[in-house]
Amino acid sequence: MTDCIFCAIVAGQSPASVVLDEPDVLAFMDIRPFTPGHLLVIPKRHASGLAQLDPDDGAKVFAAGQRIATAMRASGLPMEGVNMFLADGVAAGQEVFHVHLHLVPRSAGDGFGIRADWRTPNRTVLDGTAATIRTAVQIHRS
């Protein structure tokens, strides 16, 4: 993709502070970190969202994220935990349309968090929603 900043990073045309460079996956520091150590893991092959992501690439991104998160916890960075976050679509907060997994080091009181108006639906609502999603999963099997 000629207008994708992450593709430009993969191609070596834009700078990045690289953490991991593997044949199908690249991890680099986020230039607008939520917390110190916040980084991104991307597939090298362009996919604008999860629907376009090759399942093998997705597995490699997550596996790399898990390895990096484990290493981060042992690295001496000041952190007590880690969040893995992937936004798919504008409403979810996606700003760069190349799939990317955020790894966010966490410490108590770091100011980062998920803010929500938590709801408590009854079991009938949960079962109905589960049935709708289950049907969609069956239809979209590869």
Backbone torsions as a table, in degrees:
resi	resn	phi	psi	omega
1	MET	NA	124.0	-175.7
2	THR	-73.0	-23.8	-177.4
3	ASP	-107.5	14.5	-178.2
4	CYS	-98.4	118.4	-179.1
5	ILE	-62.4	-35.5	-179.6
6	PHE	-71.0	-35.5	174.7
7	CYS	-65.0	-36.6	177.2
8	ALA	-65.4	-37.0	176.7
9	ILE	-65.7	-45.7	178.5
10	VAL	-57.9	-40.5	-177.8
11	ALA	-77.8	-5.0	-179.2
12	GLY	79.4	15.2	-178.7
13	GLN	-92.7	-13.4	176.2
14	SER	-132.1	146.9	-176.7
15	PRO	-75.1	153.3	174.4
16	ALA	-157.0	149.6	174.2
17	SER	-92.6	94.7	-170.2
18	VAL	-78.7	134.8	176.5
19	VAL	-102.7	-40.2	-176.6
20	LEU	-146.6	131.0	177.5
21	ASP	-130.7	106.6	178.9
22	GLU	-119.0	168.4	-176.6
23	PRO	-53.4	-36.5	-175.7
24	ASP	-115.9	-4.3	-172.5
25	VAL	-137.8	143.0	175.4
26	LEU	-132.1	137.5	175.6
27	ALA	-125.4	135.5	-177.8
28	PHE	-151.4	161.2	-177.3
29	MET	-68.0	139.3	175.5
30	ASP	-73.4	134.9	-178.5
31	ILE	-79.7	-9.7	174.4
32	ARG	-129.0	70.2	-172.3
33	PRO	-69.8	141.0	172.4
34	PHE	-71.0	-39.5	179.4
35	THR	-141.9	161.4	176.9
36	PRO	-59.8	130.3	-179.6
37	GLY	98.1	-6.1	179.4
38	HIS	-59.0	126.2	-179.5
39	LEU	-138.7	170.5	-178.3
40	LEU	-120.7	142.8	173.8
41	VAL	-118.9	125.9	-176.3
42	ILE	-129.1	153.9	167.8
43	PRO	-77.3	142.4	178.4
44	LYS	-69.7	-30.5	177.5
45	ARG	-80.4	129.5	-176.4
46	HIS	-63.2	134.0	169.6
47	ALA	-146.8	119.5	-175.0
48	SER	-71.4	-28.0	179.5
49	GLY	-154.0	-179.3	-176.7
50	LEU	-62.7	-33.2	180.0
51	ALA	-65.1	-26.4	-179.6
52	GLN	-95.2	-7.7	-174.7
53	LEU	-77.2	125.1	174.2
54	ASP	-63.2	130.3	-177.7
55	PRO	-55.9	-35.3	177.4
56	ASP	-65.4	-39.9	176.9
57	ASP	-64.2	-40.5	178.5
58	GLY	-61.6	-42.2	178.7
59	ALA	-62.9	-40.3	-179.4
60	LYS	-68.4	-38.1	177.4
61	VAL	-63.0	-47.6	-178.6
62	PHE	-66.2	-41.6	179.2
63	ALA	-61.9	-42.2	177.4
64	ALA	-64.3	-41.7	177.8
65	GLY	-60.3	-41.2	178.7
66	GLN	-64.7	-44.1	178.8
67	ARG	-62.4	-44.6	-178.4
68	ILE	-66.1	-44.1	179.9
69	ALA	-59.8	-41.6	177.9
70	THR	-62.8	-44.0	179.1
71	ALA	-66.2	-39.3	179.3
72	MET	-58.7	-42.4	-178.3
73	ARG	-64.3	-27.4	-179.9
74	ALA	-95.8	-0.4	-170.0
75	SER	-81.8	-16.2	-174.6
76	GLY	97.1	-5.2	173.3
77	LEU	-59.9	144.1	178.4
78	PRO	-73.2	95.2	-178.5
79	MET	-152.9	150.8	178.8
80	GLU	-114.1	-10.4	-178.2
81	GLY	-169.2	-176.0	179.3
82	VAL	-149.0	139.5	171.2
83	ASN	-104.6	139.4	170.3
84	MET	-109.7	126.9	-171.8
85	PHE	-138.4	130.9	176.3
86	LEU	-132.7	121.5	178.0
87	ALA	-100.2	130.7	-179.8
88	ASP	-122.3	99.2	179.6
89	GLY	106.2	156.7	-177.7
90	VAL	-57.9	-45.4	-177.9
91	ALA	-63.2	-24.3	178.7
92	ALA	-87.0	-5.9	179.4
93	GLY	100.9	8.5	179.0
94	GLN	-69.2	128.1	179.7
95	GLU	-112.9	-32.7	176.7
96	VAL	-109.3	122.2	-172.8
97	PHE	-91.7	62.1	170.4
98	HIS	-143.2	120.6	-175.8
99	VAL	-47.7	133.5	176.9
100	HIS	-151.7	137.7	179.0
101	LEU	-101.5	120.6	176.7
102	HIS	-83.1	134.8	168.1
103	LEU	-113.7	116.4	-174.2
104	VAL	-118.5	108.0	174.9
105	PRO	-61.5	139.4	-175.9
106	ARG	-125.9	143.8	172.7
107	SER	-139.0	152.2	178.2
108	ALA	-56.1	132.0	176.9
109	GLY	76.3	16.3	-177.5
110	ASP	-75.8	-7.7	176.3
111	GLY	88.7	-9.4	178.8
112	PHE	-95.4	141.4	177.5
113	GLY	-178.9	168.7	176.5
114	ILE	-94.8	121.2	179.2
115	ARG	-100.6	130.8	-178.4
116	ALA	-153.1	157.8	171.2
117	ASP	-97.0	85.5	-173.8
118	TRP	-61.7	133.2	-179.4
119	ARG	-112.7	161.7	177.4
120	THR	-130.2	81.1	179.3
121	PRO	-71.0	156.7	178.3
122	ASN	-79.0	168.8	-175.3
123	ARG	-60.1	-35.5	179.7
124	THR	-62.0	-43.0	177.8
125	VAL	-64.9	-45.6	179.0
126	LEU	-60.8	-43.9	179.6
127	ASP	-63.8	-40.5	179.0
128	GLY	-64.9	-42.9	177.9
129	THR	-65.6	-41.3	177.6
130	ALA	-60.3	-41.7	179.4
131	ALA	-63.9	-41.2	178.3
132	THR	-61.6	-46.6	-179.6
133	ILE	-68.4	-41.8	179.1
134	ARG	-58.3	-42.2	177.6
135	THR	-62.7	-44.6	179.5
136	ALA	-62.9	-38.8	178.4
137	VAL	-63.4	-42.2	179.3
138	GLN	-64.3	-39.3	179.9
139	ILE	-68.3	-36.7	-174.4
140	HIS	-96.6	17.5	176.4
141	ARG	-65.0	141.2	179.1
142	SER	-89.5	NA	NA
